[in-house]
Amino acid sequence: MRGWESASVESEREVSMAGRRLRRLSSLGVAPWLALSTALLFAVSPMDGVHGAPRIPAETVKLWASAFGGEIKSISSRYSGSQFLQKKYKESEKRVRIDEVDGLQLVKKIAKNMETMFSKKVTAVKRLVEAAEEANMNHTFDENLEYPYYTALSMQDERDNYGLELGLEPNEHYNNMSVNTSLSGVQVPTNVYNKDPAVINGALWSSALNAVFVNNSRRDPTLTWQYFGSVDGFFRQYPGVKWEADENSEGGVIEYDCRNRGWFIQASTSPKDVVILVDVSGSMKGLRMTIAKRTVISILETLGDNDFFNIIGYNDFLHYVEPCLNETLVQADRDNREHFKKQTEKLLAKGTGLLENALDRAFSILNEFNRTGQGSQCSQAIMLITDGATDTYDNVFNTYNRPHRRVRLFTYLIGREVAFADSVKWMACSNKGYYSRISTLANVPENVMHYLPVLSRPMAISRGHTVIWTEAYTDYTLPQAQKLLTLASQDHFLKTSVAMPVFSGKSDMKSRGVLLGVVGLDVPLKDILRVVPRYKLGEHGYAFAITNNGYILSHPDQRPLYREGGKFKAKPHSVDLLEVEWGEQDDVLRAAMVNRQTGSYSSNIRMNVPISEERVLPLTKEFYYTDIKNTPFSLGIVVGGSYGKFIFSANVSLAEALEDLAHPDVMLSNEWTYCHTEEDPHLHKVSQLESVQRYLSGEKLGLRCNNELIRQVMFDAVVSAPLEAYWTNLMLNKSQNLELGVEQAFLGTRSGLLRKAEFLGSEKITDRDFLTDDQKDTLFTVERFPLWFRRASALPPGNFIYSVPFKAGTTNRSTVVTASTAITVSANRRMATAAVVGIQMKLDYFQQKFWTATKQCTTVDGKCPISMDDENLRCYLIDNNGYIMVSKSYEETGRFLGEVDGTVMKKLLTMGIFQRVTLYDFQAMCRLVPDSHSSRAGLSVPTPYQSLSALVKWLITELAMLVLEFNLSGLWRPEHAATAQKVRRQDLLQPCHKQYPAFSAAPTLKENSGVIDCGDCERMFVIQQVPGSNLLLLVVDTECRCDNMFRMGLHPVEIKQNESSRCERLRSQKLRRRPDQCYAFHSEEDAAECGGAARPGVWASTLLTTLALTSTALHAVG
């Protein structure tokens, strides 16, 4: 009776729909008889069979889902050996003990180990400081010294008699680069004269560091690059390596200048608040404005995350470069610096320069900012960029800066005129600053950096050998970075540097506080992460670290690179913790870590966490955090996952383990630290598996290994050893059907042990990169468990997770389906994930099994109520993230369902079958949109006079710019002069924020059918879960063509900021912790040395002035 009632209700609903269609068609002017016939036709079309049965019977779809689920799980279980292996682990449970991971104790232990490692690096740097200062003390400066030294350029130009040839050999420890581990090499930037007496003398006394470099490496074989950067510009690097010319440069130009690198600047100066004043009066028009802008940009490049700044242009009025930030300062992180560089380019010169108002405002901002407790609370400075001053403005300085002169004034005189130079120089000298004259673009970097030794004076007089650690970064101009660009993985790129300043200890220089340079060494982040016991964090756990500013030092979601046209671009730092951990209350976590607290924090709710660019998993995160002593860093770990917070231990016999580890199918993660092979140079080429075997056999005495992890490896090796024979037996008894379908099986355990069996010959395997370095997400790395491991462990034990590559159907190559399931172990009423096993099968084989299942029928006579041969029925097999595994159209494989049929996907969201999750990418890159004004400018047709004038102006301007690009004083020297700094091409991409959707299926279906009202008709669909899997079977009746069908894309969308939100972001002061030490002033400082000028030759000056005046005149005429 209920069936009849249900049919009756359904019929009433159809009649109602028919009525609506009739009224709609009549309103459109359709003849009544035709409208009635059409409406009735639609009313009966979705029904078929007796009593108006649904066109898509739910029972039939459920049968198909069950039939396919049973068949594919049987294949997956059999050829992966999942049930066989689960039984083996079950049999071993009597010797297993399971404990809950104590996250707080674990994070403390990891932090302690990191502290020990960092301490060793600091000790090595201190040895370099002592050696450098002693060598300088024993050296007497010789103006006429001739000393040949090993230079980076000498290996490119053998005619340079100041360059000796280095003998280089490939070295495993340095990524197989050709290096010389006995000597260091010296690199001199193109804006520094390589035969300058200061450079030659410095190269001589600093050669004493060679012995210390070598000794440091012997004491700590994990050390990589060590170096000394001189305040005179040369850079000594160990081991010696060949430098390549910068890309697109001519004549072997190497632009690298150690003095504008973060490690040099942070080590040589204390944190600072800076106001940059730029003269934008009418006298600054043309070439002077170009030089002034370049000067501002060069100053910005010397600022770091611990500094604060603002830029003000002045003429008749004050013009904040960023109008949002008036009367305040902003943190000098990378994003803010890049933003202000672009804003600086918008400055225009006009009016009269009222410097007094600008100075008054700069002092006022610095005083107020300091009074409120914001900013660096250390050094303060005003940078003045102008072409002259008619007054010394004593009244301003007396009001704000006398008698203590707490704010230093650095002045940069633009141009070659000296009429107003005295006033500009006096202002700098009377305020403990420095005066520089900049007459060419080539002079800019060298003159800007003059302020660094001045700010370092108090530190030098106090002998304040401050140890600094940089944020995460990479430097693509270094030769070692160029080598890394050829590697497949980006995890080699990021590093932090530890550095210390080097001061002159000579008695006659004490009051002058002379900075000699900075020594430092690099610590790759992957080496830091090796300290983390990945196996204890669980399949979904990870470790991360942040700086005192709340920026991430290391995090699995950190993306230092992006690909664009085959090029790598870096955006490695200034990524805030909240931009990678963006839960509802993750600011609580950030505040605790910035304040160096020790504790824990749990999200308490299951969040859809991104595990790749396309997929999310519902997980609960538990955070534990503490500080890393004697560094600016804080460490955090996440322990989580289905059973991730439990870890098991067991014992097996040594002989049995050694035998099973020797099986040819066994692999261990080379990124995990089972034994510390990096501590012995003779073991750098030894794999982790071989080192474990040597350790267990007693062959290598003194090798330091992780006994707890090795015991787990031994247990996994013994328990999983029978799986090799199981797979071999399958291969020996394989059927023709198997040979065409299942290709390989694999195993991964929580201890990082891997096994693999190929059912086909290697040459027939479709995915040959699986479990290789070319597919990092399939391996155990220092950051993550493999993706297939993490996804499988999120499902109930015994269920398989299936996946295909994203948009697999659009590629021309064969595709495989990866299936995996978790293996668990239980003891003392606890359960832990022990391993994950799986297979890879051809996509065609997988789809064939599916289409076979859809031929099943529920009727006794074998007549199916529906058939997939019906062109009006679409059938999709989708995974739990909405990606299509099987479709009638092969090209749709791997695509998101919403892109193919957005109408149905929208209904699935409404029904709660899928949940939409908005994800954010705060490390994205967006293309710059060309200025439309420039394109329209070419539409007008110039007159002949205008064309001739424009041509002459262009020639004169280009010649003038060419002159500006070079320091002409070097043109008449017989030696090579300093080559100009190249103007880098504007990148077509810029950092931005994006958001994009992801989708996750509900664990259970509350409804399994739905109807979509398309206006004139209805579209019906039925959806069923495929048992034992992450799959859903969806059958759609497409006879009703929805006019309002739309596509639901997954493409990231840039988050456009309006003016108010942009200003709010710029003005926000996030919680940060200041560096512990500050050297702003010293009572014994001698500020008498306060600057001079680089003077060009007479003919060069005359030529430049003539060109500039001619260009200005032509522009005035035009």
Buried (B, 14 or more C-beta within 10 A) or exposed (E): EEEEEEBEEBBEEBEEBBEBBBEBBBEEEBEEEEBBEBBBEBBEBBBBEEEBBBBBBBEBBBBBBBBBBBBBBEBBBBBBBBBBBBEBBBEBBEEBEBBEBBBBEBBBBBBBBBBEBBEEBBEBBBBBBBBBBEBBEEBEEEEEEEBBBBBBBBBBEEEBEBBBEBEBEEBEBBBEBBBBBBBBBBBBBBBBBBBBBBBBBBBBBBBBBBEBBBEBBEEBBBBBBBBBBBBBBBBBBBBBBBBBBBEEBEEBBBBBBBBBBBBBBBBBBBBBBBBBBBBBBEBBBBBBBBBBBBBBBBBBBBBBBBBBBBBBBBBEEBBBBBEBBEEBBBBBBBBBBBBBBEBBEEBEBEBEBBBBBBBBBBBBBBBEBBEEEBBBBBBBBBBBBBBBBEEBBEEBBEEBBEEEBBBBBBBBBBBBBBEBBEBBBBBBBBBBBBBBBBBBBBBBBBBBBBBBBBBBBBBBBBEBBBBBBBBBBBBBBBBBBBBBBEEEBBBBBBBBBBBBBBBBBEEEBBBBBBBBBBBBBBBBBBBBBBBBBBBBBBBBBBBBBBBBBBBBBBBBBBBBBBEEEEEBBBBBBBBBBBBBBBBEEBBEBBEBBBEBEBEBBEBEEEBBBBBBEBBBBBBBBBBBBBBBBEBBBBBBBBBBBBBBBBBBBBEBEEEEBBEBBEBEBBBBBBBBBBBBBBBBBEBEEBBBBBBBBBBBEEEBEEBEBBEBBBBBBBBBBBBBBBBBEBBEEBBEEBEEEBEBBBBBBBBBBBBBBBBBBBBBEEEEBBBBEBBEBEBBEBBBBBBBBBBBBBBBBBBEBBBBBBBBBBBBBEEEEEBBBBBBBBBBBBBEEBBBBBBBBBBBBBBBBBBBBBBEBBEEBBEEEEEBBBEBEBEEBBBBBBBBBBBBBBBEEBBBBBBBBBBBBBBBBBBBBEBEBBBBBEBBBBBBBBEEEEEEEEEEEEEEEEEEEEEEBEEBBEEBBEBBBEBBBBBBBBEEEEEBBBBBBBEEEEEEBBBBBBBBBBBBBBEEBEEBBBBBBBEBBBBBBBBBBBBBBBBBBBBBBBBBEBEEBEEBEBEBEEBEEEEEEBBEEBEEEBEBBBBEBBBBBBEEBEBEBBBEBBEBBEEBBEBBBEBBEBBBEBBEEE
